[in-house]
Amino acid sequence: MPLTLHHVSHRYQQLTVLELDLTVARGEHLSLLGPSGCGKSTLLRLLAGLEAPSQGEVLLDGEPVRAGDPRLGIMFQDPLLYPWLTVAENIRYPLTLAANRGLPRGRVNELLAKVGLPAFAHSYPPQLSGGMAQRAALARAIVRHPDYLLLDEPFAALDAVTRMRLQSWLEALADSEGLTLVTVTHDVDEAILLGDRVVLMSPAPGRLTRSWQVGLPRPRDRTDARLLALRSEILTALYAVTGDEYGPHHTLAA
């Protein structure tokens, strides 16, 4: 059941922001990397059915993608929790929709345990730390047992230590839930930690310029020499597509 962009082009008014073909295989962990403004977030919205492409097709299992498809979960940088609902109620909210009322309510308790928030089930979003709010948002995104989880820089607003903890935690959760991940990020370390395949996009109009197979088992050791070598190679390519004259190895003169 692949998720496919077929001959997709997307414009805002007269500006073309994307031109690409892409297939995400079931079970794959794909990282989308590129400079700011290259259309990464737009690409994710197309995959989720939140926008329709100007040209081409976005297909899930051969059928056009539609917003709200329970096979697709999506999570943004802002957790977007409803402040008047408790953590448990926020996670349960998608199950209140008519199409999902048949799913067991025990799913909420299961996810509260998986994300480490059972003690905060009756707390409200303003009472949570940033990391806790993102864990709650992630539980809500997967409460309907999606096949694909689409992530738009979900940890970008967090401090470095919390970010690393949640990246490792997401790896384990994705494996336990059998999720296919599509992660939009500007962080090379995050891309190679989470992705089986890392795809580099060019500046607008966003096109796929290079891809790498990480080829290392999970969970991954951030200090692995093979991972560090790949990081250096991807950074060099990223600087090349942005036309940065300094590059990753430049040293400022005294």
Sine and cosine of phi, psi and omega as CSV:
sin_phi,cos_phi,sin_psi,cos_psi,sin_omega,cos_omega
0.00,0.00,0.97,0.26,-0.04,-1.00
-0.97,0.25,0.40,-0.91,0.13,-0.99
-0.96,-0.29,0.86,-0.51,-0.24,-0.97
-0.74,-0.67,0.70,-0.71,0.25,-0.97
-0.97,-0.25,0.88,-0.47,-0.11,-0.99
-0.92,-0.39,0.94,-0.35,0.02,-1.00
0.78,0.62,0.74,0.67,-0.08,-1.00
-1.00,0.07,0.73,-0.68,0.18,-0.98
-0.74,-0.67,0.65,-0.76,-0.03,-1.00
-0.69,-0.73,0.71,-0.71,-0.04,-1.00
-0.80,-0.60,0.51,-0.86,0.24,-0.97
-0.90,-0.43,0.93,-0.36,-0.16,-0.99
0.83,0.56,-0.88,-0.47,-0.03,-1.00
-0.99,-0.15,0.04,1.00,-0.06,-1.00
-0.99,-0.10,0.87,-0.50,0.08,-1.00
-0.99,0.11,0.84,-0.54,-0.07,-1.00
-0.96,-0.27,-0.36,0.93,-0.03,-1.00
-0.60,-0.80,0.63,-0.78,0.17,-0.99
-0.54,-0.84,0.96,-0.26,-0.08,-1.00
-0.26,-0.97,0.29,-0.96,0.23,-0.97
-0.86,-0.50,0.63,-0.78,-0.02,-1.00
-0.40,-0.92,0.68,-0.73,0.11,-0.99
-0.82,-0.57,0.77,-0.64,0.06,-1.00
-0.94,-0.33,0.90,-0.43,-0.04,-1.00
-0.97,0.22,0.52,-0.85,0.06,-1.00
-0.87,0.50,0.77,-0.64,-0.01,-1.00
1.00,-0.02,-0.14,0.99,-0.02,-1.00
-0.98,0.21,0.48,-0.87,0.19,-0.98
-0.92,-0.38,0.95,-0.30,-0.09,-1.00
-0.94,-0.34,0.75,-0.66,0.09,-1.00
-0.94,-0.35,0.77,-0.64,0.05,-1.00
-0.96,-0.28,0.87,-0.49,-0.13,-0.99
-0.83,-0.55,0.56,-0.83,0.05,-1.00
0.11,-0.99,0.19,-0.98,-0.01,-1.00
-0.93,0.37,0.33,-0.95,0.05,-1.00
-0.85,0.53,0.68,-0.74,0.04,-1.00
1.00,0.08,0.15,0.99,-0.05,-1.00
-1.00,0.06,-0.04,1.00,0.06,-1.00
0.99,-0.12,0.29,0.96,-0.03,-1.00
-0.88,0.47,-0.74,0.67,-0.03,-1.00
-0.93,0.38,-0.60,0.80,0.08,-1.00
-0.87,0.48,-0.68,0.74,0.03,-1.00
-0.85,0.53,-0.68,0.73,0.00,-1.00
-0.91,0.42,-0.64,0.77,0.02,-1.00
-0.91,0.42,-0.57,0.82,0.08,-1.00
-0.91,0.40,-0.68,0.73,0.01,-1.00
-0.88,0.47,-0.56,0.83,-0.03,-1.00
-0.99,0.13,-0.14,0.99,-0.05,-1.00
0.98,0.18,0.19,0.98,0.00,-1.00
-0.98,0.21,-0.34,0.94,0.14,-0.99
-0.69,-0.73,0.48,-0.88,0.08,-1.00
-0.98,-0.18,0.65,-0.76,-0.01,-1.00
-0.92,0.40,0.50,-0.87,0.07,-1.00
-0.91,0.43,-0.60,0.80,0.09,-1.00
-0.62,-0.79,0.41,-0.91,0.04,-1.00
1.00,0.02,-0.15,-0.99,-0.09,-1.00
-0.72,-0.70,0.55,-0.83,0.18,-0.98
-0.90,-0.43,0.88,-0.47,-0.17,-0.99
-0.84,-0.55,0.64,-0.77,0.15,-0.99
-0.85,-0.52,0.90,-0.44,-0.06,-1.00
0.83,0.56,0.61,0.79,0.08,-1.00
0.99,0.13,-0.04,1.00,-0.01,-1.00
-0.91,-0.42,0.51,-0.86,0.00,-1.00
-0.84,0.54,0.69,-0.72,0.04,-1.00
-0.93,0.36,0.63,-0.77,0.06,-1.00
-0.78,-0.62,0.64,-0.77,0.04,-1.00
-0.85,0.52,0.66,-0.75,0.02,-1.00
1.00,0.03,0.01,1.00,0.04,-1.00
-0.86,0.51,0.83,-0.55,-0.06,-1.00
-0.91,0.42,-0.22,0.98,0.05,-1.00
-0.97,0.23,-0.16,0.99,-0.04,-1.00
-0.87,-0.49,0.83,-0.56,0.16,-0.99
-0.93,-0.36,0.54,-0.84,-0.03,-1.00
-0.67,-0.74,0.58,-0.81,-0.02,-1.00
-0.63,-0.77,0.68,-0.73,-0.08,-1.00
-0.94,-0.34,0.10,-1.00,0.03,-1.00
-0.88,0.48,-0.65,0.76,0.09,-1.00
-1.00,0.05,0.78,-0.63,-0.06,-1.00
-0.90,0.44,-0.40,0.92,0.09,-1.00
0.81,0.58,0.63,0.77,0.08,-1.00
-0.98,0.20,0.55,-0.83,0.06,-1.00
-0.97,0.23,0.88,-0.47,-0.12,-0.99
-0.93,0.37,-0.34,0.94,-0.02,-1.00
-1.00,0.01,-0.03,1.00,0.04,-1.00
-0.94,-0.33,0.53,-0.85,0.09,-1.00
-0.94,0.33,0.15,-0.99,0.04,-1.00
-0.85,0.53,-0.74,0.68,0.00,-1.00
-0.88,0.47,-0.64,0.77,0.00,-1.00
-0.93,0.37,-0.59,0.80,0.07,-1.00
-0.89,0.47,-0.71,0.70,0.00,-1.00
-0.91,0.41,-0.61,0.79,-0.04,-1.00
-0.96,0.28,-0.35,0.94,-0.18,-0.98
-0.78,0.63,-0.73,0.68,0.01,-1.00
-0.86,0.50,-0.42,0.91,-0.01,-1.00
-0.98,0.22,-0.20,0.98,0.03,-1.00
-0.99,0.13,-0.23,0.97,0.03,-1.00
-0.94,0.33,0.55,-0.83,-0.15,-0.99
-0.82,0.58,-0.64,0.77,-0.10,-1.00
-0.94,0.33,-0.24,0.97,-0.12,-0.99
-0.88,-0.48,0.21,0.98,-0.10,-1.00
-0.94,0.35,-0.25,0.97,0.01,-1.00
-0.99,0.13,-0.16,0.99,-0.01,-1.00
-0.96,0.28,0.61,-0.79,-0.07,-1.00
-0.92,0.40,0.67,-0.74,0.02,-1.00
-0.93,0.38,-0.36,0.93,0.05,-1.00
-0.89,0.46,-0.26,0.96,0.03,-1.00
-0.87,0.50,-0.58,0.81,-0.02,-1.00
-0.90,0.43,-0.73,0.69,0.02,-1.00
-0.90,0.44,-0.62,0.79,0.05,-1.00
-0.86,0.52,-0.71,0.70,-0.03,-1.00
-0.96,0.29,-0.58,0.81,0.08,-1.00
-0.84,0.55,-0.65,0.76,0.03,-1.00
-0.93,0.37,-0.68,0.74,-0.05,-1.00
-0.90,0.43,-0.57,0.82,-0.02,-1.00
-1.00,-0.09,0.09,1.00,0.10,-1.00
0.96,0.29,0.52,0.85,-0.04,-1.00
-0.84,-0.55,0.40,0.92,-0.03,-1.00
-0.87,0.49,-0.52,0.86,-0.01,-1.00
-0.96,0.27,-0.22,0.98,-0.05,-1.00
-0.93,-0.38,0.30,0.96,-0.05,-1.00
-0.83,0.56,-0.58,0.81,-0.07,-1.00
-0.97,-0.23,0.20,0.98,0.07,-1.00
-0.99,0.10,0.29,-0.96,0.01,-1.00
-0.96,-0.29,0.45,-0.89,-0.08,-1.00
-0.76,0.65,-0.65,0.76,0.01,-1.00
-0.89,0.46,-0.27,0.96,-0.01,-1.00
-1.00,0.01,-0.03,1.00,-0.08,-1.00
-0.99,-0.17,0.49,-0.87,0.18,-0.98
-0.96,0.27,0.17,-0.98,0.01,-1.00
-0.87,0.50,-0.68,0.73,0.00,-1.00
-0.91,0.41,-0.63,0.77,0.02,-1.00
-0.92,0.40,-0.65,0.76,0.02,-1.00
-0.89,0.46,-0.63,0.78,0.02,-1.00
-0.93,0.36,-0.58,0.82,0.06,-1.00
-0.90,0.43,-0.65,0.76,0.04,-1.00
-0.90,0.43,-0.67,0.74,0.01,-1.00
-0.90,0.44,-0.61,0.80,0.02,-1.00
-0.93,0.38,-0.65,0.76,0.06,-1.00
-0.87,0.49,-0.66,0.75,0.03,-1.00
-0.90,0.44,-0.61,0.79,-0.03,-1.00
-0.91,0.40,-0.43,0.90,-0.07,-1.00
-0.93,-0.38,0.15,0.99,-0.09,-1.00
-0.89,0.45,-0.45,0.89,-0.03,-1.00
-1.00,-0.01,0.28,0.96,-0.01,-1.00
0.84,0.54,0.81,0.58,0.02,-1.00
-0.93,0.37,0.37,-0.93,0.12,-0.99
-1.00,0.10,-0.58,0.81,-0.05,-1.00
-0.89,-0.46,0.69,-0.73,0.12,-0.99
-0.88,-0.47,0.88,-0.47,-0.04,-1.00
-0.98,-0.21,0.83,-0.55,-0.14,-0.99
-0.85,-0.53,0.85,-0.52,-0.01,-1.00
-0.96,-0.29,1.00,0.01,0.01,-1.00
0.73,0.69,0.82,0.57,-0.16,-0.99
-0.93,0.37,-0.33,0.94,-0.06,-1.00
-0.91,-0.41,0.18,0.98,-0.13,-0.99
-0.90,0.44,-0.49,0.87,-0.07,-1.00
-1.00,0.03,0.01,1.00,-0.07,-1.00
-1.00,-0.08,0.35,-0.94,0.07,-1.00
-0.93,0.36,0.30,-0.95,-0.16,-0.99
-0.87,0.50,-0.68,0.73,-0.05,-1.00
-0.92,0.38,-0.72,0.70,0.02,-1.00
-0.89,0.46,-0.64,0.77,0.01,-1.00
-0.86,0.51,-0.73,0.69,-0.01,-1.00
-0.90,0.43,-0.64,0.76,0.02,-1.00
-0.88,0.47,-0.69,0.72,-0.05,-1.00
-0.96,0.29,-0.50,0.87,0.10,-1.00
-0.88,0.47,-0.72,0.69,0.02,-1.00
-0.91,0.41,-0.64,0.77,0.02,-1.00
-0.91,0.43,-0.64,0.76,0.03,-1.00
-0.89,0.45,-0.66,0.75,0.06,-1.00
-0.80,0.60,-0.77,0.64,-0.04,-1.00
-0.91,0.41,-0.65,0.76,-0.01,-1.00
-0.91,0.41,-0.67,0.74,0.00,-1.00
-0.88,0.48,-0.65,0.76,0.02,-1.00
-0.92,0.38,-0.67,0.75,-0.04,-1.00
-0.94,0.35,-0.51,0.86,-0.02,-1.00
-1.00,-0.04,-0.13,0.99,-0.04,-1.00
0.92,0.38,0.61,0.80,-0.08,-1.00
-1.00,0.08,0.59,-0.80,0.27,-0.96
-1.00,0.00,0.80,-0.60,-0.05,-1.00
-0.96,-0.29,0.69,-0.72,0.21,-0.98
-0.81,-0.58,0.94,-0.33,-0.11,-0.99
-0.92,-0.40,0.88,-0.47,0.14,-0.99
-1.00,0.03,0.78,-0.62,-0.03,-1.00
-0.45,-0.89,0.37,-0.93,0.17,-0.99
-0.95,-0.31,0.08,1.00,-0.11,-0.99
-0.97,-0.24,0.91,-0.40,-0.04,-1.00
-0.88,0.47,-0.66,0.75,0.00,-1.00
-0.86,0.51,-0.69,0.72,0.03,-1.00
-0.91,0.42,-0.66,0.75,-0.03,-1.00
-0.86,0.50,-0.70,0.71,-0.06,-1.00
-0.99,0.12,-0.37,0.93,0.06,-1.00
-0.96,0.29,-0.67,0.74,-0.10,-1.00
-1.00,-0.03,-0.44,0.90,-0.18,-0.98
-1.00,-0.07,0.62,-0.78,0.27,-0.96
-0.98,0.17,-0.55,0.84,0.05,-1.00
-0.77,-0.64,0.71,-0.71,0.04,-1.00
-0.91,-0.41,0.82,-0.58,-0.01,-1.00
-0.92,-0.40,0.76,-0.65,0.00,-1.00
-0.98,-0.21,0.77,-0.63,0.02,-1.00
-0.97,-0.24,0.52,-0.86,0.03,-1.00
-0.99,0.10,0.25,-0.97,0.15,-0.99
-0.86,0.51,0.31,-0.95,-0.08,-1.00
-0.82,0.57,0.68,-0.73,0.00,1.00
-0.96,0.29,0.74,-0.67,-0.07,-1.00
-0.90,0.44,0.86,-0.50,0.08,-1.00
-0.78,-0.62,0.42,-0.91,0.04,-1.00
-0.99,0.16,0.91,-0.42,-0.09,-1.00
-0.99,-0.17,-0.58,0.81,0.01,-1.00
-0.46,-0.89,0.36,-0.93,0.11,-0.99
-0.58,-0.81,0.44,-0.90,-0.01,-1.00
-0.72,-0.69,0.66,-0.76,0.20,-0.98
-1.00,-0.05,0.84,-0.55,-0.06,-1.00
-0.93,0.36,-0.69,0.73,0.14,-0.99
0.92,0.39,0.41,0.91,0.03,-1.00
-0.84,-0.55,0.63,-0.78,-0.01,-1.00
-0.93,0.36,0.39,-0.92,0.09,-1.00
-0.97,-0.25,0.47,-0.88,-0.04,1.00
-0.95,0.33,0.50,-0.87,-0.11,-0.99
-0.98,-0.19,0.55,-0.83,0.05,-1.00
-1.00,0.02,0.89,-0.45,-0.05,-1.00
-0.88,0.48,-0.35,0.94,-0.03,-1.00
-0.99,-0.11,0.06,1.00,0.02,-1.00
-0.85,0.52,0.78,-0.63,-0.06,-1.00
-0.87,0.50,-0.56,0.83,0.01,-1.00
-0.92,0.39,-0.60,0.80,0.04,-1.00
-0.94,0.35,-0.63,0.78,0.01,-1.00
-0.93,0.38,-0.60,0.80,0.04,-1.00
-0.91,0.41,-0.67,0.74,0.04,-1.00
-0.91,0.42,-0.63,0.78,0.05,-1.00
-0.85,0.53,-0.72,0.70,0.00,-1.00
-0.89,0.46,-0.67,0.74,0.00,-1.00
-0.90,0.44,-0.68,0.74,-0.01,-1.00
-0.94,0.35,-0.64,0.77,0.05,-1.00
-0.86,0.50,-0.67,0.75,0.02,-1.00
-0.88,0.48,-0.68,0.73,0.02,-1.00
-0.92,0.40,-0.60,0.80,0.01,-1.00
-0.91,0.42,-0.70,0.71,0.06,-1.00
-0.89,0.46,-0.58,0.82,-0.01,-1.00
-0.91,0.42,-0.68,0.74,-0.04,-1.00
-0.95,0.31,-0.41,0.91,0.03,-1.00
-1.00,0.05,-0.17,0.98,-0.01,-1.00
0.95,0.32,0.39,0.92,-0.01,-1.00
-0.94,0.35,0.83,-0.56,-0.06,-1.00
-0.96,0.29,-0.31,0.95,-0.06,-1.00
-1.00,0.04,-0.75,0.66,0.01,-1.00
0.98,0.19,0.20,-0.98,-0.11,-0.99
-0.94,0.35,-0.31,0.95,-0.08,-1.00
-0.95,-0.30,0.17,0.99,-0.03,-1.00
-0.95,0.33,0.67,-0.75,0.08,-1.00
-0.91,-0.43,0.81,-0.59,-0.02,-1.00
-0.93,0.37,0.67,-0.74,0.04,-1.00
-0.93,0.36,0.53,-0.85,0.02,-1.00
-0.94,0.34,0.00,0.00,0.00,0.00
